[in-house]
Amino acid sequence: MDFSFHYLVMAQHSMFQKELLIKLKGLGLTIGQPKILDYLQTHDGAGQKDIACGCHIEPGTLTTLLNRMEENGLVERRMMNGNRRSYYVFMTDKGKKQAHAVAEAFMELEEQAFCGLSDEERTILMELFIKIYHNTMVGKEA
């Protein structure tokens, strides 16, 4: 098995996504939608550009995801201050309930991932991972 950094990051991401969708199976969410709901929990009423940036999703992909989420009654887009060029995304009550389920699933998966690590090891790992994240974001919008 390959234990290079890139392989482990890709493999962990794939396994995490798969387990997340299994935990959220009854909600009917598709890949990409949980992270949008997670983002909107702390940024409800965000502009689409901010959501795309915050979720690391291409704007065209985000539009497709939001269209589906709007059809399913999870979010609604509203114009603010009469600006027809900018829509802001708000969670509906249904979206907020699903966002809560998403947050619980993320917490469960994180606890599983950190199982057997001391609080100190967890802190060190997160500090290092944040540094790696910032290193890969050099020259990009964060």
Helices and strands as residue ranges (DSSP letters): H 5-23, G 25-27, H 33-43, E 46-47, H 48-55, H 59-71, E 75-79, E 87-91, H 93-113, H 119-136
